[in-house]
């Protein structure tokens, strides 16, 4: 670490590495309420996993999140460490960037600067995960195909930056976990299953607290963050997207006004409130035939994950008797 880096902040002690739409936001929100833990306002810095030129790693499915209003991700190591400068000396410092799990290089990059890091991965049943992710990409105006079956059949979407976002590469769970086990010891890594987290937030969070060696018996406020939603109005959805991205003179003016008058944390809460209560509604269920077809497709990966974790993932996720 350079002298400048030492002055501006600390290297994180732990990383929530993913996946998206698998409870990482709720985990982040609950952990950062613990007095012995410091996590920055920016949930997803996404610093690691970049190329040597500083550009983001060119891998299938680059990050789909769009920063809210003026939020800018760190470009240099010093800028990244500055996110943690406010942490007290006795606090555990962490961050949550779900893209790190599918990154080809993030595990190695993290280990290079923090070999003692603790790693938390959250995995979700493949079909529900990809469906929820597709709806999120539609909301973020990354995916233009609204039909999930058609989007998955095409295997990817092209954004304005010409990057291709693949779907099924995201559920190569064993391959992703191995990259972390190759550079960290098993006692540094905690793999959580989304179903367990949903069923008992408190138990899952306490497991993370024990991993971080902080007080694990404090009261925990349970919550659900970033639920799966679908646009109820394309017009309102397009307007909110234009406002968030600052496209057009009116949107730029409104964005500048909000940025000047409203604190950053409140900005995010305001956008989420409008999204959930006005623009979006609960997601409709997937057709049963499509669900069955996709489960047959992903069963080998689920079987491999069960063997890797020494757990019956086939039974837990309902992949046993597929006809």
N, C-alpha and C positions, 0 to 999 in steps of 0.2 A: 504494500500500500504506500502511496506517495505521502510526503509530509502534508501536502494540501488536503488530501483525502482524510488524513487523521484529524485535521483541524475542523472539518465541516460536519462530520458525523461518524456513526458506527456502522460496521458491516452487520447486517441482520443475523440474529441467532437462529431464526427459523423461517421456513417458507411454506406457505400453503400453495401447492403446485397444480391443483386442478382436480377435476375438469370443470369447464363452464357448465352452468345449469345443473350443478350437482351439489349445491349447498355451500359453495365457497363464500358467497356473500354473507350468508347467515353466520357461518363460522367466523368470518372476519369481524362482523359486528359484535358477536358475543365475546370473542377473545379480547377485543380492544377495550372492553368495559372493565377488564381485570386490572387492578391497580399495579400489579407486578409486570404488566405487559404494555409495550408501546408499539402501536401500529399507526402509520401516517394516515392523513385524510385521503390521500390518493390510494385507492385499494389496489390497483393493478399497474405498478410502475413498468413492468415488462422490460426491465433492463437487460437481463441475461438472455442468452440465446441469439444474440445479434452477431452479424458478421464482423470481420476485422475492420471493415470500412465504417462501422457504426450503424449500418442499415440493418433493418430487421431481417432475421433469418428467412431465407426463401424456402419455406416448407409448406406442404399442403395444409390449407386451412389457417392462414395467418389470422391474427386477432380480429374479432368482429366488433369489439366494443369501440364506440366513438366517445371521446372525451366530452364532458358536459361543459358548455360555455367555454371559458378561457383556460381550462385545464390542459397543461402541456406536460408530457412525459419527459423524464430526464434523458438527456442525450449523452452526457459525460459521466464518468464514474464519480466525480466530485459532486455533480448535480444529484446523482442517485443517492449518495451517502448523506447529502444534506437533508433528505426527507426524514432522516432519523436523528437529526441533530438535537431535537428537543427531548429526547429520551433521557430519563434519569439514569445515573450510573448503575443502580441496582435493578433496573427493569430489563426484562427480556425483550429484544427488538425483533420484529418480524414484518413480513409483507405477504400479500396474497396475489399471485399472478397465475391464473389457471393455464395460460398458454405454455408455462414451463414444462408441464407434463408431456405434451406431445412434441416439444422442441427436441431436436436431434442433438443439441449442444448445451442446453441450459444446465443440465445436471453436472456436466464436466466443468462448466464455467463457475457455477456456484461452489463446487468443491475446491476449486483453485484458490478462491478468496476466503472461504469459510469451511475448512474441512470438518469442523465440529458441528456443522449445521444440523438442525432437526428438520425433517421433511414430512409434510402431511399431504397425502393424496386422497381424493374422494372419488370413488367410481360409482357409476350409475348404470342400471340395466340398459344395454345398447339401444334398443328401439325407442324407449321413452326418452333417453338422452338425446338421440339424434333428432327426434321429433321436436323436442323442446328447443334444441339448438337451431333447427330450421326456422321455427317461429321467431326466435330471437334475431336471426339474420334477416328475416323479412322485416321485422320492426326496425332494424338498423339500416335498412335499404341496401344491404349487401346482396341479398337473394331476391331476384326478380320473379322467380317461379313460385307462385303461391301454393301450388299443389305439392305436398310433401313427397308423394310417391313418384311424381315426375322429376322432382328435384333430385331425389336420391338415385333415380335411374340414370340421370345425366352425370351423376357423381361429382359435380362441381359447378361453381358459378364464377364468373369473371367480374371483378370489380373494375372501377374506373382506372385503378393502377395496374390493371392487366394481370393481377395475381389470381391464381385459381385456388378455390377453396373446396377441398375434398371433404366428403362426409365419412366414408367408412375407414379411412386412415386414422380417424380419431378414436376408434374403438379397438385399436391394437394394444390392449391393456398390458399384456404380459411384456411385450417389447418395450413399452414405455416405462414400466416399473423396473425392468432389468437395467435400463440406463442409470437409474438411481442406485440400485443395489451394486452396480459395478464400481461406484465411487464412494458410497457410504456404507457403513456397517448396518446390519439389520436392526440393531437397537436404536439407530438414529432415524428410522423410517416408520411411520405409522400409516397404514392403508385402511381407510374407512370406507364402508359401503353406505351409499346414499340412503338405502332403505332403513338401515339401523339409525342413521342420523335423523331421518324424518320421524321414526317411531319414538326416539328418545334423545332429543337434543342434549339434555343435561348429561346423560351418560357419555355421549360422544365427546362433548366439550371437556369433560373431566379426564377422559383418556388423553386428550391433547395436553391438558394442563400438567398431567403427570409426566408426559413425554418432555415437557419444557422445564420440569423440576421447579414449578411454582406451586403456591398454595392451591390445592385442588378441591377444597371443601367449602369454598365461598358460595353464597347464593348465586344462581345463574338465571338471568332473564332469558327465557326461551322465546324465539321468534322465527318467523319465516320471512326471508328477504328474496327479492327478485323472482316472484312466481312466474310460471309459464302463462303467457297471455297471447292473444291473437288480436289484430286490429279489427275494431268494429266499424271504423270509418276510414276509408282510404284518404279522403280529403283532409280530415283532421290529422291523420297520421303523417301525411305529406307536409302539412303546415308545421307540425311540431318538429319534424326532421329539418325543415328549412330553418327554423328558429335555432335549433341546436347547432347546426353547422354554419349558421350565419350567411346563408345564400340569399342573395337579393338585397336591395337597399333597405327595405322595410325590416327584414329579418335582422340585418346587421345592426340597424338602429336599435331595435328592441333588445337584441343580445347585448349590445354595449351598455344599454341602460340597466338591464338586469345585473350585468357583471359589476357595474359601478355601485349599485345600490344594495345588492343582496350578497351576503357572505357566501363563499364557495360551498360550504356544507349545506347551507339552506337552499342554494341553487339546485343541487342534486335532489334534495327532498321535494322541492317544488315540482321539478320535472317528473319525478316518480309519481307524485300525487296526481298530476294531470294525466299521466299515462294510464294509471290504474283505474281512475274513476271516470274518465271522459273518453279517452281515445281507444282503450283496449278493453277486451272482455276475456273471460275465461276461455281457454283453448278447448275446442271440441275434441271428443275422443277419436282415436284412429279407427278406421274400418277394421273389423276383425280379420278379414282375409289378408289385408296388407300386413297386419301385425304378425300373423302366423307365418306368412312368406318371409318376413324379415328375421323372425326368430330362427327359422330353419337356416337362414343364411349365416347368422352370427353364432349359432350353437357351438361350432368348433372353438371359437375364441372364448366363449363362456366356459366350456369344458377345460380349456387350457388355463384360464384364470383360476378356476376352482382347484386344479392340481397345483398351481403355483402358490396359492394362498393356503392350501390344505384346508379348504372349506367347500361345502356343497353349494356352489353358486348355481348349478343347474337346477337344483330344487328350490333355492331361494327365489330365483328369477323366473321360474315356471317354464324351464326349457326341457323338462323331462319327457313328456309324451306329446311330441309334435307330430301331427298327421296331416 
